[in-house]
Amino acid sequence: MSKHERKCEHCGEWNDVQLETCKSCGEAFNKVFRAHMAKLKKKKIFDIPLIEIKETDAPPIKILKKVVQFHQLIFYAIIGFLVYLSTSLAH
């Protein structure tokens, strides 16, 4: 056994850590963990609610929406800073 192998939880055989399924029994490793990670990859971690710019928007509308997005980000930054101050001063 090397440190780059793991034991199959189904049959007990040692396999390379790069494998997704056991070379002996064919079962998938860490099914629950892999399903959870796949779900997390689909989910956006930093999904900031900004106004949506669509491909079908006219160029002046796109520019206006970019300006609105910029102001939204500034607003969220100010709110985040105020939350930071309130939590740091509370201690």
N, CA, C and O atoms as a GROMACS GRO file, in nm:
protein
  364
    1MET      N    1   0.084  -0.118   0.000
    1MET     CA    2   0.000   0.000   0.000
    1MET      C    3   0.088   0.124   0.000
    1MET      O    4   0.179   0.135   0.082
    2SER      N    5   0.062   0.218  -0.092
    2SER     CA    6   0.131   0.347  -0.091
    2SER      C    7   0.035   0.453  -0.040
    2SER      O    8  -0.084   0.427  -0.022
    3LYS      N    9   0.086   0.570  -0.019
    3LYS     CA   10  -0.002   0.676   0.033
    3LYS      C   11  -0.092   0.734  -0.075
    3LYS      O   12  -0.173   0.823  -0.047
    4HIS      N   13  -0.078   0.686  -0.199
    4HIS     CA   14  -0.163   0.732  -0.308
    4HIS      C   15  -0.268   0.629  -0.344
    4HIS      O   16  -0.318   0.628  -0.456
    5GLU      N   17  -0.302   0.545  -0.250
    5GLU     CA   18  -0.406   0.445  -0.272
    5GLU      C   19  -0.511   0.457  -0.163
    5GLU      O   20  -0.485   0.510  -0.055
    6ARG      N   21  -0.628   0.407  -0.194
    6ARG     CA   22  -0.735   0.403  -0.094
    6ARG      C   23  -0.804   0.267  -0.101
    6ARG      O   24  -0.802   0.198  -0.203
    7LYS      N   25  -0.862   0.233   0.010
    7LYS     CA   26  -0.927   0.103   0.022
    7LYS      C   27  -1.074   0.117  -0.019
    7LYS      O   28  -1.143   0.209   0.024
    8CYS      N   29  -1.118   0.025  -0.102
    8CYS     CA   30  -1.258   0.024  -0.147
    8CYS      C   31  -1.347  -0.008  -0.027
    8CYS      O   32  -1.323  -0.105   0.045
    9GLU      N   33  -1.450   0.072  -0.007
    9GLU     CA   34  -1.541   0.047   0.106
    9GLU      C   35  -1.636  -0.068   0.078
    9GLU      O   36  -1.709  -0.111   0.168
   10HIS      N   37  -1.637  -0.120  -0.045
   10HIS     CA   38  -1.726  -0.230  -0.081
   10HIS      C   39  -1.657  -0.366  -0.075
   10HIS      O   40  -1.711  -0.460  -0.018
   11CYS      N   41  -1.536  -0.376  -0.135
   11CYS     CA   42  -1.470  -0.507  -0.141
   11CYS      C   43  -1.339  -0.512  -0.061
   11CYS      O   44  -1.286  -0.621  -0.038
   12GLY      N   45  -1.286  -0.398  -0.020
   12GLY     CA   46  -1.165  -0.397   0.061
   12GLY      C   47  -1.035  -0.394  -0.018
   12GLY      O   48  -0.927  -0.392   0.042
   13GLU      N   49  -1.042  -0.393  -0.151
   13GLU     CA   50  -0.922  -0.389  -0.234
   13GLU      C   51  -0.864  -0.247  -0.237
   13GLU      O   52  -0.937  -0.149  -0.225
   14TRP      N   53  -0.731  -0.240  -0.254
   14TRP     CA   54  -0.664  -0.110  -0.263
   14TRP      C   55  -0.663  -0.063  -0.407
   14TRP      O   56  -0.635  -0.141  -0.498
   15ASN      N   57  -0.693   0.068  -0.428
   15ASN     CA   58  -0.701   0.128  -0.561
   15ASN      C   59  -0.628   0.261  -0.563
   15ASN      O   60  -0.608   0.324  -0.459
   16ASP      N   61  -0.590   0.303  -0.682
   16ASP     CA   62  -0.530   0.435  -0.700
   16ASP      C   63  -0.633   0.542  -0.664
   16ASP      O   64  -0.751   0.526  -0.695
   17VAL      N   65  -0.590   0.650  -0.599
   17VAL     CA   66  -0.684   0.755  -0.558
   17VAL      C   67  -0.745   0.829  -0.676
   17VAL      O   68  -0.849   0.894  -0.661
   18GLN      N   69  -0.684   0.821  -0.793
   18GLN     CA   70  -0.735   0.890  -0.911
   18GLN      C   71  -0.859   0.821  -0.970
   18GLN      O   72  -0.936   0.882  -1.044
   19LEU      N   73  -0.876   0.693  -0.937
   19LEU     CA   74  -0.988   0.617  -0.993
   19LEU      C   75  -1.120   0.659  -0.929
   19LEU      O   76  -1.126   0.690  -0.810
   20GLU      N   77  -1.226   0.659  -1.010
   20GLU     CA   78  -1.359   0.689  -0.959
   20GLU      C   79  -1.436   0.564  -0.922
   20GLU      O   80  -1.530   0.568  -0.843
   21THR      N   81  -1.394   0.450  -0.980
   21THR     CA   82  -1.457   0.323  -0.947
   21THR      C   83  -1.349   0.221  -0.912
   21THR      O   84  -1.234   0.233  -0.955
   22CYS      N   85  -1.386   0.122  -0.835
   22CYS     CA   86  -1.292   0.019  -0.791
   22CYS      C   87  -1.256  -0.070  -0.910
   22CYS      O   88  -1.343  -0.113  -0.986
   23LYS      N   89  -1.126  -0.098  -0.925
   23LYS     CA   90  -1.082  -0.182  -1.035
   23LYS      C   91  -1.119  -0.328  -1.011
   23LYS      O   92  -1.117  -0.408  -1.105
   24SER      N   93  -1.152  -0.364  -0.886
   24SER     CA   94  -1.186  -0.502  -0.854
   24SER      C   95  -1.336  -0.528  -0.866
   24SER      O   96  -1.378  -0.620  -0.936
   25CYS      N   97  -1.417  -0.446  -0.797
   25CYS     CA   98  -1.561  -0.473  -0.795
   25CYS      C   99  -1.642  -0.378  -0.884
   25CYS      O  100  -1.759  -0.406  -0.912
   26GLY      N  101  -1.583  -0.268  -0.928
   26GLY     CA  102  -1.652  -0.174  -1.017
   26GLY      C  103  -1.743  -0.074  -0.948
   26GLY      O  104  -1.807   0.008  -1.014
   27GLU      N  105  -1.750  -0.081  -0.815
   27GLU     CA  106  -1.836   0.014  -0.742
   27GLU      C  107  -1.771   0.153  -0.739
   27GLU      O  108  -1.649   0.166  -0.738
   28ALA      N  109  -1.855   0.255  -0.739
   28ALA     CA  110  -1.806   0.393  -0.734
   28ALA      C  111  -1.761   0.427  -0.591
   28ALA      O  112  -1.822   0.384  -0.493
   29PHE      N  113  -1.653   0.504  -0.582
   29PHE     CA  114  -1.604   0.550  -0.452
   29PHE      C  115  -1.684   0.671  -0.406
   29PHE      O  116  -1.719   0.757  -0.487
   30ASN      N  117  -1.714   0.677  -0.279
   30ASN     CA  118  -1.776   0.794  -0.215
   30ASN      C  119  -1.895   0.848  -0.295
   30ASN      O  120  -1.895   0.965  -0.334
   31LYS      N  121  -1.994   0.766  -0.318
   31LYS     CA  122  -2.109   0.808  -0.397
   31LYS      C  123  -2.178   0.930  -0.337
   31LYS      O  124  -2.213   1.023  -0.409
   32VAL      N  125  -2.196   0.930  -0.207
   32VAL     CA  126  -2.264   1.041  -0.140
   32VAL      C  127  -2.181   1.169  -0.153
   32VAL      O  128  -2.234   1.275  -0.183
   33PHE      N  129  -2.050   1.157  -0.129
   33PHE     CA  130  -1.962   1.274  -0.138
   33PHE      C  131  -1.959   1.329  -0.280
   33PHE      O  132  -1.966   1.450  -0.300
   34ARG      N  133  -1.948   1.241  -0.378
   34ARG     CA  134  -1.943   1.286  -0.518
   34ARG      C  135  -2.074   1.353  -0.559
   34ARG      O  136  -2.072   1.452  -0.633
   35ALA      N  137  -2.188   1.301  -0.514
   35ALA     CA  138  -2.317   1.362  -0.545
   35ALA      C  139  -2.326   1.500  -0.481
   35ALA      O  140  -2.376   1.594  -0.542
   36HIS      N  141  -2.278   1.511  -0.358
   36HIS     CA  142  -2.279   1.640  -0.288
   36HIS      C  143  -2.190   1.741  -0.360
   36HIS      O  144  -2.229   1.857  -0.376
   37MET      N  145  -2.071   1.699  -0.402
   37MET     CA  146  -1.979   1.789  -0.472
   37MET      C  147  -2.036   1.832  -0.608
   37MET      O  148  -2.019   1.947  -0.649
   38ALA      N  149  -2.102   1.741  -0.677
   38ALA     CA  150  -2.164   1.776  -0.806
   38ALA      C  151  -2.274   1.880  -0.786
   38ALA      O  152  -2.290   1.971  -0.867
   39LYS      N  153  -2.349   1.864  -0.677
   39LYS     CA  154  -2.454   1.960  -0.646
   39LYS      C  155  -2.395   2.096  -0.613
   39LYS      O  156  -2.449   2.199  -0.655
   40LEU      N  157  -2.284   2.100  -0.540
   40LEU     CA  158  -2.219   2.225  -0.506
   40LEU      C  159  -2.161   2.294  -0.629
   40LEU      O  160  -2.162   2.417  -0.638
   41LYS      N  161  -2.110   2.217  -0.723
   41LYS     CA  162  -2.053   2.276  -0.844
   41LYS      C  163  -2.160   2.346  -0.927
   41LYS      O  164  -2.134   2.448  -0.991
   42LYS      N  165  -2.282   2.291  -0.925
   42LYS     CA  166  -2.392   2.351  -0.998
   42LYS      C  167  -2.441   2.479  -0.932
   42LYS      O  168  -2.488   2.571  -0.998
   43LYS      N  169  -2.430   2.485  -0.800
   43LYS     CA  170  -2.478   2.599  -0.724
   43LYS      C  171  -2.374   2.711  -0.730
   43LYS      O  172  -2.254   2.686  -0.714
   44LYS      N  173  -2.420   2.831  -0.750
   44LYS     CA  174  -2.330   2.946  -0.750
   44LYS      C  175  -2.307   2.987  -0.605
   44LYS      O  176  -2.402   3.009  -0.530
   45ILE      N  177  -2.182   2.997  -0.567
   45ILE     CA  178  -2.150   3.032  -0.430
   45ILE      C  179  -2.175   3.180  -0.404
   45ILE      O  180  -2.236   3.217  -0.304
   46PHE      N  181  -2.128   3.263  -0.494
   46PHE     CA  182  -2.145   3.406  -0.479
   46PHE      C  183  -2.248   3.456  -0.580
   46PHE      O  184  -2.214   3.524  -0.677
   47ASP      N  185  -2.371   3.421  -0.557
   47ASP     CA  186  -2.478   3.461  -0.647
   47ASP      C  187  -2.534   3.594  -0.599
   47ASP      O  188  -2.631   3.599  -0.524
   48ILE      N  189  -2.471   3.703  -0.643
   48ILE     CA  190  -2.513   3.836  -0.604
   48ILE      C  191  -2.628   3.877  -0.694
   48ILE      O  192  -2.616   3.871  -0.817
   49PRO      N  193  -2.739   3.919  -0.636
   49PRO     CA  194  -2.854   3.956  -0.719
   49PRO      C  195  -2.832   4.089  -0.790
   49PRO      O  196  -2.857   4.196  -0.733
   50LEU      N  197  -2.786   4.083  -0.913
   50LEU     CA  198  -2.765   4.202  -0.994
   50LEU      C  199  -2.867   4.205  -1.106
   50LEU      O  200  -2.922   4.102  -1.145
   51ILE      N  201  -2.891   4.323  -1.158
   51ILE     CA  202  -2.980   4.336  -1.272
   51ILE      C  203  -2.919   4.256  -1.388
   51ILE      O  204  -2.798   4.259  -1.410
   52GLU      N  205  -3.004   4.187  -1.461
   52GLU     CA  206  -2.957   4.098  -1.568
   52GLU      C  207  -2.943   4.174  -1.700
   52GLU      O  208  -3.033   4.247  -1.741
   53ILE      N  209  -2.829   4.155  -1.764
   53ILE     CA  210  -2.806   4.212  -1.897
   53ILE      C  211  -2.828   4.100  -1.998
   53ILE      O  212  -2.758   3.998  -1.996
   54LYS      N  213  -2.924   4.120  -2.086
   54LYS     CA  214  -2.958   4.017  -2.184
   54LYS      C  215  -2.894   4.050  -2.318
   54LYS      O  216  -2.867   4.166  -2.349
   55GLU      N  217  -2.871   3.947  -2.396
   55GLU     CA  218  -2.814   3.965  -2.530
   55GLU      C  219  -2.909   4.044  -2.620
   55GLU      O  220  -2.865   4.113  -2.712
   56THR      N  221  -3.037   4.033  -2.594
   56THR     CA  222  -3.136   4.100  -2.678
   56THR      C  223  -3.156   4.246  -2.644
   56THR      O  224  -3.226   4.317  -2.716
   57ASP      N  225  -3.095   4.294  -2.534
   57ASP     CA  226  -3.108   4.435  -2.496
   57ASP      C  227  -3.038   4.524  -2.598
   57ASP      O  228  -2.935   4.488  -2.655
   58ALA      N  229  -3.096   4.640  -2.621
   58ALA     CA  230  -3.035   4.738  -2.710
   58ALA      C  231  -2.907   4.792  -2.645
   58ALA      O  232  -2.897   4.793  -2.523
   59PRO      N  233  -2.810   4.837  -2.726
   59PRO     CA  234  -2.683   4.887  -2.670
   59PRO      C  235  -2.699   4.996  -2.563
   59PRO      O  236  -2.629   4.991  -2.462
   60PRO      N  237  -2.788   5.096  -2.581
   60PRO     CA  238  -2.803   5.195  -2.472
   60PRO      C  239  -2.857   5.133  -2.343
   60PRO      O  240  -2.820   5.176  -2.233
   61ILE      N  241  -2.944   5.034  -2.356
   61ILE     CA  242  -2.999   4.966  -2.238
   61ILE      C  243  -2.889   4.886  -2.168
   61ILE      O  244  -2.881   4.884  -2.045
   62LYS      N  245  -2.802   4.820  -2.247
   62LYS     CA  246  -2.690   4.746  -2.189
   62LYS      C  247  -2.599   4.838  -2.109
   62LYS      O  248  -2.556   4.804  -2.000
   63ILE      N  249  -2.570   4.956  -2.164
   63ILE     CA  250  -2.484   5.052  -2.093
   63ILE      C  251  -2.552   5.098  -1.965
   63ILE      O  252  -2.487   5.105  -1.860
   64LEU      N  253  -2.680   5.129  -1.972
   64LEU     CA  254  -2.754   5.171  -1.853
   64LEU      C  255  -2.755   5.060  -1.747
   64LEU      O  256  -2.740   5.088  -1.628
   65LYS      N  257  -2.774   4.936  -1.790
   65LYS     CA  258  -2.776   4.825  -1.695
   65LYS      C  259  -2.638   4.802  -1.632
   65LYS      O  260  -2.630   4.764  -1.515
   66LYS      N  261  -2.530   4.826  -1.708
   66LYS     CA  262  -2.395   4.813  -1.652
   66LYS      C  263  -2.372   4.920  -1.545
   66LYS      O  264  -2.308   4.893  -1.443
   67VAL      N  265  -2.422   5.039  -1.568
   67VAL     CA  266  -2.411   5.146  -1.468
   67VAL      C  267  -2.489   5.107  -1.342
   67VAL      O  268  -2.442   5.127  -1.231
   68VAL      N  269  -2.608   5.052  -1.361
   68VAL     CA  270  -2.690   5.007  -1.247
   68VAL      C  271  -2.618   4.895  -1.172
   68VAL      O  272  -2.616   4.894  -1.049
   69GLN      N  273  -2.559   4.800  -1.245
   69GLN     CA  274  -2.484   4.692  -1.181
   69GLN      C  275  -2.369   4.747  -1.098
   69GLN      O  276  -2.345   4.700  -0.987
   70PHE      N  277  -2.297   4.846  -1.151
   70PHE     CA  278  -2.187   4.906  -1.078
   70PHE      C  279  -2.236   4.966  -0.946
   70PHE      O  280  -2.174   4.946  -0.842
   71HIS      N  281  -2.347   5.038  -0.952
   71HIS     CA  282  -2.402   5.098  -0.830
   71HIS      C  283  -2.453   4.991  -0.733
   71HIS      O  284  -2.444   5.008  -0.611
   72GLN      N  285  -2.506   4.882  -0.786
   72GLN     CA  286  -2.548   4.772  -0.699
   72GLN      C  287  -2.427   4.714  -0.625
   72GLN      O  288  -2.436   4.688  -0.505
   73LEU      N  289  -2.316   4.695  -0.695
   73LEU     CA  290  -2.196   4.641  -0.632
   73LEU      C  291  -2.142   4.736  -0.525
   73LEU      O  292  -2.099   4.691  -0.418
   74ILE      N  293  -2.144   4.865  -0.552
   74ILE     CA  294  -2.101   4.963  -0.452
   74ILE      C  295  -2.192   4.956  -0.330
   74ILE      O  296  -2.144   4.959  -0.216
   75PHE      N  297  -2.322   4.945  -0.352
   75PHE     CA  298  -2.417   4.934  -0.241
   75PHE      C  299  -2.388   4.810  -0.157
   75PHE      O  300  -2.385   4.818  -0.034
   76TYR      N  301  -2.365   4.693  -0.223
   76TYR     CA  302  -2.335   4.570  -0.149
   76TYR      C  303  -2.203   4.581  -0.074
   76TYR      O  304  -2.189   4.527   0.036
   77ALA      N  305  -2.106   4.651  -0.132
   77ALA     CA  306  -1.977   4.670  -0.064
   77ALA      C  307  -1.995   4.754   0.061
   77ALA      O  308  -1.936   4.724   0.165
   78ILE      N  309  -2.076   4.858   0.053
   78ILE     CA  310  -2.101   4.944   0.170
   78ILE      C  311  -2.173   4.864   0.278
   78ILE      O  312  -2.137   4.872   0.395
   79ILE      N  313  -2.274   4.789   0.240
   79ILE     CA  314  -2.347   4.706   0.337
   79ILE      C  315  -2.253   4.604   0.401
   79ILE      O  316  -2.256   4.584   0.522
   80GLY      N  317  -2.169   4.540   0.320
   80GLY     CA  318  -2.073   4.444   0.374
   80GLY      C  319  -1.976   4.508   0.472
   80GLY      O  320  -1.943   4.450   0.575
   81PHE      N  321  -1.931   4.629   0.441
   81PHE     CA  322  -1.841   4.701   0.530
   81PHE      C  323  -1.911   4.737   0.660
   81PHE      O  324  -1.851   4.726   0.768
   82LEU      N  325  -2.036   4.781   0.652
   82LEU     CA  326  -2.111   4.814   0.774
   82LEU      C  327  -2.134   4.690   0.861
   82LEU      O  328  -2.128   4.698   0.984
   83VAL      N  329  -2.160   4.578   0.798
   83VAL     CA  330  -2.176   4.454   0.874
   83VAL      C  331  -2.044   4.417   0.941
   83VAL      O  332  -2.042   4.376   1.058
   84TYR      N  333  -1.935   4.431   0.868
   84TYR     CA  334  -1.802   4.405   0.925
   84TYR      C  335  -1.776   4.496   1.045
   84TYR      O  336  -1.730   4.450   1.149
   85LEU      N  337  -1.805   4.625   1.031
   85LEU     CA  338  -1.783   4.717   1.142
   85LEU      C  339  -1.870   4.682   1.262
   85LEU      O  340  -1.824   4.685   1.376
   86SER      N  341  -1.995   4.650   1.236
   86SER     CA  342  -2.084   4.621   1.348
   86SER      C  343  -2.043   4.494   1.422
   86SER      O  344  -2.057   4.486   1.544
   87THR      N  345  -1.991   4.395   1.350
   87THR     CA  346  -1.949   4.273   1.419
   87THR      C  347  -1.816   4.292   1.488
   87THR      O  348  -1.793   4.234   1.594
   88SER      N  349  -1.727   4.372   1.430
   88SER     CA  350  -1.596   4.391   1.494
   88SER      C  351  -1.607   4.482   1.616
   88SER      O  352  -1.531   4.466   1.712
   89LEU      N  353  -1.699   4.577   1.614
   89LEU     CA  354  -1.716   4.668   1.729
   89LEU      C  355  -1.800   4.605   1.840
   89LEU      O  356  -1.800   4.654   1.953
   90ALA      N  357  -1.871   4.499   1.808
   90ALA     CA  358  -1.957   4.434   1.908
   90ALA      C  359  -1.875   4.355   2.010
   90ALA      O  360  -1.926   4.324   2.118
   91HIS      N  361  -1.751   4.323   1.978
   91HIS     CA  362  -1.670   4.242   2.070
   91HIS      C  363  -1.596   4.327   2.166
   91HIS      O  364  -1.522   4.275   2.250
   0.00000   0.00000   0.00000
